[in-house]
Amino acid sequence: MVSRLKRFLIGKPMKSTHLEDEKLSKLKALAVLSSDALSSVAYGTEQILLVLITLGFAAIWFSIPISIAVLGLLLILILSYRQTIFSYPSGGGAYIVAKDNLGTASGLVAGGSLLVDYILTVAVSSSAGTDAITSAFPSLHDYRVPIALIVIALLTILNLRGTTESASVLAYPVYLFVAAVFVLIVAGGVKLMVEGVHASIPEWGSAVNNISLFILLKAFSSGCSALTGVEAVSNAIPNFKKPAEKNAAMTLVMMGIILGVMFLGISLLAYGFGIAPNEKETVVSQIANATFGRGVIYYAIQAVTALILFLAANTAYSAFPLLAFMLAKDKFMPHMFKVRGDRLGFSNGIIMLGVLSALLIILFHGDTENLIPLYAVGVFIPFTLSQLGMMIRWLKVKPAGWPVKLAINTIGMLTTLTITLIFIFTKFSQVWMVFVFLPIVIFGFFRIQRHYMNIADQLRIDIDEEKPHIKGSTIVIPVAGITRVVLHSISYAKSLTDNVAAVYVGFDEEEIRRMEEKWEQWNPGVRLIVLRSRYRSVMRPLIKFIDTVEWKTAETDHITILIPQFITKHWWQNLLHNQTSLLIRAYLYNQKDIVIATVPFHLNR
């Protein structure tokens, strides 16, 4: 039943030889890896206006120069990450760059920040998509959490089906959103040129009371949330068709151009129509309403906006498993993240991302607006470390044209460092969790690595000196009576060695006498050792006996505890029986360096 459901949801297993077929073309990669960055158009301008509106409506004209400054930062990031792609074509982005040039600790800070950011990406994107739906249909506001959880479940299943299949599905809504936004920008621009700007909008350059550099920097840093997801292409280079680095670089440039045009266009329309942020209606919804009214086109734009906001999470589904794989390969995360699933994706990473983001949605009741600054800081820390790492690389390697490359990365590092500090100082009350949670994540990375290193040290042998030591064998069989299960176990034990002992734990003398008489009558060729238990415990006398056997024979014999166990036909029937064999096996497994084996006997009714 479970297997059939799994096959229905994620499809039939794929051969490892088909891995190359799962690589992405530029157009599919643009849809999968740019959905996060492109979707930020839906809330980037709004984040700027939310800060400016605190000074009054007259301050909204500042949104235009701030938007242009954000585009300048976007240009720097595109140029910087394009250099990273060609320098590190194996992928890994900020984690690999920082680890290679700045040291392991810096690499883990970058990698840990990105992992947390990808979890936040899914949570924030799902919530933002839900907000777009509730803007159009306010009656659904109370169902925000279930809607977001359903979307996360669908995206998780879609990505478990494989990279190519998910890309084929996601390409249509992503490009539909791009087309819809361009239609909105053109139609809105034409309407403003024909009818003029909104009468109440403040004049460009007009004075604003209480304006300060602090407020402008805060608005700028909020607008920089539109740049989250830019690094995803450099993280996922191995997912591209060959030549991977050239295709990745072209995809990055295309994403930058599309994102820049759409972001500036939305900012200009918001100013032209005199849009102010509204708790119950998004800025994009207000622009669409002002341009087309609440007709078919309005609802179509809202639908594709909601869809792209939901699908923005898919960037994280592409990048998180690959980054987790690289960290696991370096022994900083569990090895399970290195395993490819039935459909050749890193399914454990996909499932973990879905579960953790769903928990965030539940904990914050679908209201993740306060997570956006945290989400942005999680990106700008790796941005800064990546730029600094590339600066060190150019100074060490000094390839042709390195001064220009160094200048680009230096400007990028100083800019992203400034943004990070602005976030910290202007929104400390919202981002302080980074300074608590990130060290815990880094500590976890080092603990995991130490565990793997300790295991390697203890399991490693000298193949020139150490050879298998041949010893005899002693088998101990715990028995509760004379049954077919015990017969089956004794037959197997005697096929291995003649040194077999059956152990019976009795609670009263009459019971012990009957067992000894019955055993003598049966005479299976194996001696019965009776242990008396004064406190009605099977475990205590049995463990004490095993300790004695181990002490006497450990040097000469391998000790095997052979546990007879019958397997019921139906799972619920297990509830009707004592599970002493499970307790014995669990205790010995965790306490003893001896062989523990189970001889199953399957019941058929």
C-alpha positions as CSV (number, residue, x, y, z in Angstrom):
1,M,0.0,0.0,0.0
2,V,2.7,2.5,1.0
3,S,4.9,1.5,-1.9
4,R,2.0,2.0,-4.4
5,L,1.2,5.4,-2.9
6,K,4.9,6.4,-3.2
7,R,5.0,5.3,-6.8
8,F,1.9,7.3,-7.5
9,L,3.2,10.4,-5.9
10,I,6.8,10.5,-7.2
11,G,6.9,8.0,-10.1
12,K,9.0,5.0,-10.9
13,P,12.6,4.8,-9.9
14,M,15.2,6.1,-12.5
15,K,18.5,4.5,-13.4
16,S,21.7,6.2,-12.3
17,T,22.8,6.3,-15.9
18,H,19.9,8.8,-16.5
19,L,21.5,11.4,-14.3
20,E,22.7,13.5,-17.2
21,D,19.2,13.6,-18.6
22,E,18.1,15.4,-15.4
23,K,20.4,18.4,-16.2
24,L,18.7,21.7,-16.9
25,S,18.7,23.9,-20.0
26,K,19.1,27.7,-19.6
27,L,15.3,28.3,-20.0
28,K,14.3,25.6,-17.5
29,A,17.1,26.7,-15.1
30,L,15.9,30.3,-15.3
31,A,12.4,29.1,-14.2
32,V,13.7,26.9,-11.4
33,L,16.6,29.0,-10.0
34,S,15.3,32.5,-10.6
35,S,11.7,32.1,-9.2
36,D,12.8,33.4,-5.8
37,A,14.6,36.4,-7.1
38,L,11.9,37.2,-9.7
39,S,9.1,36.8,-7.2
40,S,10.6,39.4,-4.9
41,V,9.3,42.0,-7.4
42,A,5.9,41.3,-5.7
43,Y,7.1,42.6,-2.3
44,G,10.4,44.4,-2.8
45,T,8.9,47.8,-3.5
46,E,6.3,47.3,-0.8
47,Q,9.1,46.7,1.8
48,I,10.6,50.1,0.9
49,L,7.2,51.9,1.1
50,L,6.5,50.3,4.5
51,V,9.5,52.1,5.9
52,L,8.9,55.4,4.1
53,I,5.2,55.7,5.0
54,T,6.2,56.0,8.7
55,L,7.2,59.6,7.8
56,G,4.0,60.3,6.0
57,F,2.7,60.0,2.5
58,A,5.0,62.8,1.3
59,A,8.0,60.6,1.7
60,I,7.0,58.0,-0.9
61,W,8.9,59.8,-3.7
62,F,12.1,58.5,-2.1
63,S,11.1,55.0,-3.2
64,I,12.4,55.8,-6.7
65,P,16.1,56.8,-5.9
66,I,16.1,53.9,-3.4
67,S,14.9,51.5,-6.0
68,I,17.7,52.7,-8.4
69,A,20.2,52.2,-5.6
70,V,19.0,48.6,-5.2
71,L,19.4,48.0,-8.9
72,G,23.0,49.2,-8.6
73,L,23.6,46.6,-6.0
74,L,22.0,44.0,-8.2
75,L,24.4,44.9,-11.0
76,I,27.4,44.5,-8.6
77,L,26.1,41.1,-7.4
78,I,25.5,39.8,-10.9
79,L,29.0,40.7,-12.0
80,S,30.5,39.3,-8.8
81,Y,28.6,36.0,-9.0
82,R,29.4,35.6,-12.7
83,Q,33.1,35.6,-11.7
84,T,32.4,33.0,-9.0
85,I,30.7,30.7,-11.5
86,F,33.7,30.6,-13.8
87,S,36.1,30.2,-10.8
88,Y,34.2,27.5,-9.1
89,P,32.3,25.5,-11.8
90,S,31.6,22.6,-9.4
91,G,29.0,24.8,-7.6
92,G,28.6,25.4,-3.9
93,G,28.6,29.2,-4.2
94,A,29.4,31.1,-1.0
95,Y,30.1,28.0,1.1
96,I,32.9,26.7,-1.3
97,V,34.3,30.2,-1.9
98,A,34.5,31.1,1.7
99,K,35.8,27.7,2.8
100,D,38.5,27.6,0.1
101,N,39.8,31.2,0.7
102,L,38.8,32.2,4.2
103,G,38.9,28.9,6.1
104,T,36.5,26.3,7.3
105,A,34.8,28.4,10.0
106,S,33.9,31.2,7.5
107,G,32.7,28.6,5.0
108,L,30.4,27.1,7.6
109,V,29.0,30.5,8.5
110,A,28.2,31.1,4.8
111,G,26.8,27.6,4.4
112,G,24.8,27.7,7.7
113,S,23.3,31.1,6.8
114,L,22.3,29.8,3.3
115,L,20.6,26.7,4.7
116,V,18.6,28.8,7.2
117,D,17.8,31.3,4.5
118,Y,16.5,28.5,2.2
119,I,14.1,27.3,4.9
120,L,13.0,30.9,5.4
121,T,12.6,31.3,1.6
122,V,10.0,28.5,1.5
123,A,8.1,29.8,4.6
124,V,8.1,33.5,3.4
125,S,7.3,32.6,-0.2
126,S,4.4,30.4,0.8
127,S,3.0,33.1,3.2
128,A,3.5,35.8,0.5
129,G,1.6,33.7,-2.0
130,T,-1.2,33.2,0.5
131,D,-1.4,37.0,1.0
132,A,-1.8,37.5,-2.7
133,I,-4.8,35.1,-2.7
134,T,-6.4,36.7,0.4
135,S,-5.9,40.2,-1.2
136,A,-8.2,39.0,-4.0
137,F,-10.5,36.9,-1.8
138,P,-10.5,38.4,1.8
139,S,-12.9,35.6,3.0
140,L,-9.9,33.2,2.8
141,H,-7.8,35.2,5.3
142,D,-8.6,32.8,8.2
143,Y,-7.3,29.8,6.1
144,R,-3.8,31.2,5.5
145,V,-1.9,28.4,7.3
146,P,-3.7,25.5,5.7
147,I,-3.2,27.0,2.2
148,A,0.5,27.6,2.8
149,L,1.0,24.0,4.1
150,I,-0.8,22.5,1.1
151,V,1.5,24.4,-1.2
152,I,4.6,23.3,0.6
153,A,3.4,19.7,0.4
154,L,2.7,20.0,-3.3
155,L,6.1,21.5,-4.0
156,T,7.9,18.9,-1.9
157,I,6.2,16.1,-3.9
158,L,6.9,17.8,-7.2
159,N,10.6,18.1,-6.5
160,L,10.8,14.5,-5.3
161,R,9.6,13.6,-8.8
162,G,12.9,14.9,-10.2
163,T,14.6,18.1,-11.4
164,T,13.6,17.9,-15.1
165,E,9.9,17.1,-14.4
166,S,9.6,19.9,-11.8
167,A,11.3,22.4,-14.1
168,S,9.0,21.4,-17.0
169,V,6.0,22.1,-14.8
170,L,7.3,25.3,-13.2
171,A,8.6,27.0,-16.4
172,Y,5.0,27.9,-17.5
173,P,3.9,29.8,-14.4
174,V,7.3,31.6,-14.0
175,Y,7.3,32.9,-17.6
176,L,3.6,33.6,-17.3
177,F,4.3,35.8,-14.3
178,V,7.1,37.7,-16.2
179,A,4.7,38.3,-19.1
180,A,2.0,39.5,-16.7
181,V,4.3,41.9,-14.9
182,F,5.5,43.3,-18.2
183,V,1.9,43.7,-19.4
184,L,1.1,45.5,-16.1
185,I,4.2,47.8,-16.5
186,V,3.4,48.7,-20.1
187,A,-0.4,49.2,-19.5
188,G,0.2,51.1,-16.3
189,G,2.8,53.3,-17.9
190,V,0.5,54.1,-20.9
191,K,-2.3,55.0,-18.5
192,L,-0.1,57.3,-16.5
193,M,1.1,59.0,-19.7
194,V,-2.5,59.4,-21.0
195,E,-4.2,60.4,-17.7
196,G,-1.3,61.8,-15.8
197,V,0.0,60.8,-12.4
198,H,-2.2,60.6,-9.3
199,A,-3.2,64.1,-8.2
200,S,-2.2,63.5,-4.5
201,I,1.3,62.2,-5.0
202,P,4.1,64.3,-3.5
203,E,6.2,66.3,-6.0
204,W,9.6,64.9,-6.8
205,G,12.2,66.3,-4.5
206,S,9.6,67.8,-2.1
207,A,10.7,68.3,1.5
208,V,9.8,65.7,4.1
209,N,9.7,66.3,7.9
210,N,11.9,64.2,10.1
211,I,13.7,62.5,7.2
212,S,17.1,61.1,8.2
213,L,19.9,59.0,6.8
214,F,18.9,56.3,9.2
215,I,15.4,56.0,7.8
216,L,16.7,56.1,4.2
217,L,19.2,53.3,4.9
218,K,16.5,51.3,6.6
219,A,14.3,51.7,3.6
220,F,17.2,50.7,1.3
221,S,18.0,47.6,3.3
222,S,14.3,46.6,3.2
223,G,14.3,47.0,-0.6
224,C,17.4,44.8,-0.8
225,S,15.1,41.9,0.3
226,A,14.3,41.8,-3.5
227,L,17.8,40.5,-4.1
228,T,17.4,37.3,-2.2
229,G,17.9,34.3,-4.5
230,V,20.5,35.9,-6.7
231,E,23.1,33.4,-5.4
232,A,21.1,30.3,-6.2
233,V,22.5,30.0,-9.7
234,S,26.2,29.8,-8.5
235,N,25.2,27.2,-5.9
236,A,23.6,24.9,-8.5
237,I,26.0,24.8,-11.4
238,P,26.1,21.0,-11.4
239,N,22.4,21.0,-12.3
240,F,23.1,22.7,-15.7
241,K,23.6,21.0,-19.0
242,K,27.2,21.2,-20.4
243,P,29.0,23.6,-20.7
244,A,27.6,24.1,-17.2
245,E,29.5,27.2,-16.2
246,K,28.6,29.1,-19.5
247,N,25.0,28.2,-19.2
248,A,24.9,29.2,-15.6
249,A,26.5,32.6,-16.3
250,M,24.1,33.3,-19.1
251,T,21.1,32.3,-16.9
252,L,22.4,34.7,-14.1
253,V,22.7,37.6,-16.5
254,M,19.2,36.9,-17.9
255,M,17.8,36.8,-14.4
256,G,19.4,40.1,-13.5
257,I,18.0,41.9,-16.5
258,I,14.5,40.6,-16.1
259,L,14.5,41.3,-12.3
260,G,15.9,44.8,-12.7
261,V,13.4,45.9,-15.3
262,M,10.4,44.5,-13.4
263,F,11.5,45.9,-10.0
264,L,12.1,49.4,-11.3
265,G,8.8,49.3,-13.3
266,I,6.8,48.3,-10.3
267,S,8.4,51.1,-8.2
268,L,7.7,53.7,-10.8
269,L,4.0,52.6,-11.1
270,A,3.6,52.6,-7.3
271,Y,4.8,56.2,-7.2
272,G,2.8,57.3,-10.3
273,F,-0.5,55.9,-8.9
274,G,0.2,57.2,-5.4
275,I,0.2,53.7,-3.9
276,A,0.6,53.4,-0.1
277,P,1.1,50.1,1.6
278,N,-2.1,48.5,2.9
279,E,-2.3,45.7,5.4
280,K,-5.1,44.0,3.5
281,E,-4.0,44.5,0.0
282,T,-0.5,44.2,-1.6
283,V,1.1,47.0,-3.6
284,V,1.0,44.9,-6.8
285,S,-2.8,44.3,-6.2
286,Q,-3.3,48.0,-5.9
287,I,-1.4,48.8,-9.0
288,A,-3.3,46.2,-11.0
289,N,-6.6,47.5,-9.7
290,A,-5.6,51.1,-10.6
291,T,-4.6,50.0,-14.1
292,F,-7.3,47.5,-15.1
293,G,-10.0,47.7,-12.4
294,R,-11.2,44.6,-10.7
295,G,-11.9,42.7,-13.9
296,V,-10.6,39.5,-15.5
297,I,-7.1,41.0,-16.1
298,Y,-6.8,42.0,-12.4
299,Y,-7.6,38.5,-11.2
300,A,-5.3,36.9,-13.7
301,I,-2.4,39.1,-12.5
302,Q,-3.3,38.3,-8.9
303,A,-3.4,34.6,-9.7
304,V,0.0,34.4,-11.4
305,T,1.5,36.6,-8.7
306,A,0.2,34.2,-6.0
307,L,1.5,31.3,-8.1
308,I,5.0,32.8,-8.6
309,L,5.2,33.7,-4.9
310,F,4.4,30.1,-4.0
311,L,6.9,28.8,-6.7
312,A,9.6,31.1,-5.4
313,A,10.1,28.4,-2.8
314,N,11.3,26.1,-5.6
315,T,14.6,27.9,-5.8
316,A,15.2,26.7,-2.2
317,Y,14.2,23.2,-3.2
318,S,16.8,23.2,-5.9
319,A,19.6,24.8,-3.8
320,F,19.1,23.5,-0.3
321,P,19.6,19.8,-1.1
322,L,22.7,20.5,-3.2
323,L,24.3,22.6,-0.5
324,A,23.4,20.0,2.1
325,F,25.1,17.4,-0.1
326,M,28.3,19.4,-0.2
327,L,28.3,19.9,3.6
328,A,27.6,16.2,4.1
329,K,30.4,15.3,1.7
330,D,32.7,17.4,4.0
331,K,31.3,15.6,7.0
332,F,29.5,18.6,8.5
333,M,26.0,17.2,7.9
334,P,24.5,13.7,8.2
335,H,25.5,11.3,5.4
336,M,21.9,10.8,4.5
337,F,22.0,14.1,2.6
338,K,24.5,12.6,0.2
339,V,22.0,9.9,-0.9
340,R,20.1,10.3,-4.2
341,G,16.5,9.1,-4.2
342,D,14.5,7.1,-6.6
343,R,14.2,10.0,-9.0
344,L,17.9,11.0,-8.8
345,G,17.3,14.0,-6.6
346,F,18.7,14.4,-3.1
347,S,15.4,13.4,-1.6
348,N,16.3,13.6,2.1
349,G,17.3,17.3,1.7
350,I,14.0,18.0,-0.1
351,I,11.9,16.3,2.6
352,M,13.9,18.0,5.4
353,L,13.4,21.5,3.8
354,G,9.6,20.9,3.4
355,V,9.2,19.7,7.0
356,L,11.2,22.6,8.6
357,S,9.5,25.3,6.5
358,A,6.1,23.9,7.4
359,L,7.0,24.1,11.1
360,L,7.9,27.8,10.6
361,I,4.5,28.4,9.0
362,I,2.7,26.8,11.9
363,L,4.8,28.5,14.6
364,F,4.3,32.0,13.0
365,H,0.6,31.2,12.1
366,G,1.4,32.1,8.4
367,D,2.4,35.7,9.3
368,T,6.0,35.6,8.3
369,E,6.5,39.3,7.5
370,N,8.8,39.6,10.5
371,L,11.0,36.9,9.0
372,I,11.8,38.9,5.9
373,P,14.6,40.9,7.5
374,L,16.0,37.7,9.0
375,Y,15.6,36.1,5.6
376,A,17.6,39.0,4.0
377,V,20.4,38.9,6.6
378,G,20.7,35.2,5.9
379,V,21.6,36.0,2.3
380,F,23.8,39.1,2.8
381,I,26.2,37.4,5.2
382,P,27.1,34.8,2.6
383,F,27.1,37.6,-0.1
384,T,29.8,39.4,1.9
385,L,31.9,36.3,2.7
386,S,31.7,35.2,-0.9
387,Q,32.9,38.6,-2.2
388,L,35.7,38.7,0.4
389,G,36.7,35.1,-0.5
390,M,37.0,36.0,-4.2
391,M,39.1,39.0,-3.3
392,I,41.6,36.8,-1.5
393,R,41.5,34.4,-4.5
394,W,42.5,37.1,-7.0
395,L,45.3,38.3,-4.8
396,K,46.7,34.7,-4.5
397,V,46.2,33.4,-8.0
398,K,46.5,36.7,-10.0
399,P,45.0,35.5,-13.3
400,A,44.9,37.6,-16.4
401,G,42.9,40.8,-15.8
402,W,42.8,40.2,-12.0
403,P,42.9,43.9,-11.0
404,V,39.4,44.5,-12.7
405,K,38.1,41.3,-11.1
406,L,39.4,42.3,-7.7
407,A,37.8,45.8,-8.0
408,I,34.4,44.2,-8.8
409,N,34.5,41.9,-5.8
410,T,35.9,44.7,-3.6
411,I,33.0,47.0,-4.5
412,G,30.6,44.0,-4.0
413,M,32.1,43.1,-0.6
414,L,32.0,46.7,0.7
415,T,28.4,47.1,-0.5
416,T,27.0,43.9,0.9
417,L,28.9,44.4,4.2
418,T,27.3,47.8,4.4
419,I,23.9,46.4,3.8
420,T,24.4,43.7,6.4
421,L,25.4,46.3,9.0
422,I,22.4,48.4,8.0
423,F,20.1,45.5,8.6
424,I,21.8,44.7,12.0
425,F,21.6,48.3,13.2
426,T,18.2,49.3,11.8
427,K,16.3,46.1,12.5
428,F,18.2,44.5,15.3
429,S,15.0,43.7,17.1
430,Q,14.0,41.5,14.1
431,V,17.4,39.9,13.3
432,W,18.9,39.3,16.7
433,M,17.9,35.6,16.3
434,V,20.7,35.2,13.7
435,F,23.3,35.8,16.4
436,V,21.8,33.1,18.6
437,F,20.7,30.5,16.0
438,L,23.7,30.7,13.6
439,P,26.3,29.8,16.3
440,I,24.2,26.9,17.3
441,V,24.1,25.7,13.7
442,I,27.9,26.1,13.4
443,F,28.5,24.3,16.7
444,G,26.3,21.4,15.3
445,F,28.4,21.3,12.1
446,F,31.6,20.8,14.1
447,R,30.0,18.3,16.5
448,I,28.9,16.2,13.5
449,Q,32.3,16.4,11.9
450,R,34.0,15.4,15.2
451,H,31.7,12.4,15.4
452,Y,32.6,11.2,11.9
453,M,36.3,11.7,12.5
454,N,36.1,9.8,15.8
455,I,34.3,6.9,14.0
456,A,36.9,6.9,11.3
457,D,39.8,6.8,13.9
458,Q,38.2,3.9,15.7
459,L,37.3,1.9,12.6
460,R,40.5,2.4,10.7
461,I,42.9,-0.6,10.5
462,D,46.4,-1.2,9.4
463,I,45.9,-3.5,6.4
464,D,49.6,-4.6,6.5
465,E,49.5,-5.6,10.1
466,E,46.0,-6.4,11.2
467,K,44.3,-9.6,10.0
468,P,41.1,-11.5,11.1
469,H,41.6,-13.4,14.3
470,I,40.0,-16.9,14.1
471,K,38.2,-18.0,17.3
472,G,35.6,-20.5,18.3
473,S,31.9,-19.8,18.8
474,T,29.6,-19.9,21.7
475,I,25.9,-19.5,21.1
476,V,23.4,-18.6,23.9
477,I,19.7,-19.0,23.1
478,P,17.2,-17.3,25.5
479,V,14.0,-19.5,25.6
480,A,10.6,-19.0,27.2
481,G,9.4,-22.6,26.6
482,I,9.5,-25.4,24.1
483,T,8.0,-24.2,20.9
484,R,8.5,-24.5,17.2
485,V,10.3,-21.1,17.3
486,V,12.8,-22.6,19.7
487,L,13.2,-25.7,17.6
488,H,13.9,-23.6,14.6
489,S,16.5,-21.5,16.5
490,I,18.3,-24.6,18.0
491,S,18.5,-26.3,14.6
492,Y,20.2,-23.2,13.1
493,A,22.6,-22.8,16.1
494,K,23.7,-26.5,15.9
495,S,24.5,-26.0,12.2
496,L,27.1,-23.5,13.2
497,T,28.7,-25.0,16.3
498,D,28.2,-27.7,19.0
499,N,28.8,-25.2,21.8
500,V,25.2,-24.1,22.2
501,A,23.4,-23.4,25.5
502,A,19.7,-22.6,26.0
503,V,18.9,-20.2,28.9
504,Y,15.5,-20.2,30.7
505,V,14.5,-17.6,33.4
506,G,12.0,-18.9,35.9
507,F,10.0,-17.1,38.5
508,D,8.8,-20.0,40.8
509,E,10.1,-23.5,41.6
510,E,7.1,-25.4,40.2
511,E,7.3,-23.7,36.9
512,I,11.1,-24.4,36.8
513,R,10.5,-28.1,37.6
514,R,8.0,-28.5,34.8
515,M,10.3,-26.9,32.3
516,E,13.3,-29.0,33.3
517,E,11.3,-32.2,33.0
518,K,9.8,-31.3,29.7
519,W,13.3,-30.3,28.3
520,E,14.8,-33.6,29.5
521,Q,12.0,-35.5,27.8
522,W,12.4,-33.5,24.5
523,N,16.3,-33.8,24.7
524,P,17.2,-31.6,21.7
525,G,20.9,-32.2,22.3
526,V,21.4,-28.7,23.9
527,R,21.9,-28.2,27.6
528,L,19.3,-26.1,29.4
529,I,20.6,-23.5,31.9
530,V,18.0,-22.4,34.4
531,L,18.2,-18.9,36.0
532,R,16.0,-18.1,39.0
533,S,14.5,-14.6,39.2
534,R,13.4,-13.4,42.6
535,Y,12.0,-10.1,41.3
536,R,10.1,-11.5,38.2
537,S,12.7,-9.8,35.9
538,V,13.9,-11.7,32.8
539,M,16.5,-9.1,31.8
540,R,18.5,-8.8,35.0
541,P,19.5,-12.5,35.5
542,L,19.9,-13.0,31.7
543,I,22.3,-10.1,31.4
544,K,24.2,-11.3,34.4
545,F,24.6,-14.7,32.8
546,I,25.8,-13.2,29.5
547,D,28.3,-11.1,31.4
548,T,29.7,-14.3,33.0
549,V,29.9,-16.1,29.7
550,E,31.6,-13.1,28.1
551,W,34.2,-13.0,30.9
552,K,35.0,-16.7,30.6
553,T,35.1,-17.1,26.9
554,A,35.7,-13.7,25.2
555,E,39.4,-14.5,24.5
556,T,38.7,-17.9,22.9
557,D,35.2,-17.7,21.4
558,H,32.9,-15.3,19.5
559,I,29.8,-15.0,21.6
560,T,26.5,-15.0,19.8
561,I,23.1,-14.3,21.5
562,L,20.6,-16.0,19.2
563,I,17.1,-14.7,19.9
564,P,14.0,-16.7,18.8
565,Q,11.2,-14.6,17.6
566,F,7.9,-15.3,15.9
567,I,6.5,-12.8,13.5
568,T,2.7,-12.3,13.4
569,K,0.8,-12.2,10.2
570,H,-0.8,-8.8,11.0
571,W,1.0,-5.8,12.6
572,W,-1.8,-5.3,15.2
573,Q,-1.3,-8.8,16.5
574,N,2.1,-7.8,17.9
575,L,0.2,-5.7,20.5
576,L,-1.1,-9.0,22.0
577,H,2.3,-10.3,22.9
578,N,5.1,-9.4,25.2
579,Q,8.1,-8.0,23.3
580,T,10.8,-9.4,25.6
581,S,13.0,-10.3,22.6
582,L,13.0,-6.7,21.5
583,L,14.1,-5.5,24.9
584,I,16.9,-8.0,25.1
585,R,18.2,-7.1,21.6
586,A,17.9,-3.4,22.3
587,Y,19.9,-3.6,25.6
588,L,22.6,-5.9,24.2
589,Y,22.9,-3.8,21.0
590,N,23.7,-0.7,23.0
591,Q,25.8,-2.3,25.7
592,K,27.8,-5.3,24.4
593,D,30.4,-6.0,21.7
594,I,28.9,-9.4,20.9
595,V,27.0,-10.8,18.0
596,I,23.2,-10.4,18.4
597,A,21.1,-12.4,15.9
598,T,17.4,-13.0,15.5
599,V,15.9,-16.2,14.1
600,P,12.4,-15.2,12.8
601,F,9.6,-17.7,12.5
602,H,6.6,-16.3,10.5
603,L,3.1,-17.3,11.5
604,N,0.6,-17.7,8.7
605,R,-2.7,-17.1,10.5
